[in-house]
C-alpha cells in the first residue's frame, strides 16, 4: 500500500512542471482601498494619543475596529480554528 501511494508523487511533480506555461500567473497585488485602509491604520498607530480627549480616543478605537472588520471581510479567506484542525486530523487518522 505504501509503495502504491508513493508511486504517484513523482508523476504529479513532473506533470506540474510541464504545465507551468499554460497556467496564467496570478499576482498578489493589493487593491487600492485595502492599501488606504492599511495606511490609515498606520497613521492611527503612529499618532500621539496623549493629548487627545477620551471621546477622540473612543472614536479612533471604533474606526480601527471597523477598518479591521472590513479588511477581514475583503480577504475572502477560510479560517479554521485549532479545534477544527485537530478534529480534521483525527478524522483523517481514523479513516486512513
Secondary structure as GFF3:
##gff-version 3
##sequence-region A 1 96
A	DSSP	alpha_helix	2	18	.	.	.	ID=ss1
A	DSSP	alpha_helix	32	46	.	.	.	ID=ss2
A	DSSP	alpha_helix	54	75	.	.	.	ID=ss3
A	DSSP	alpha_helix	82	95	.	.	.	ID=ss4
###
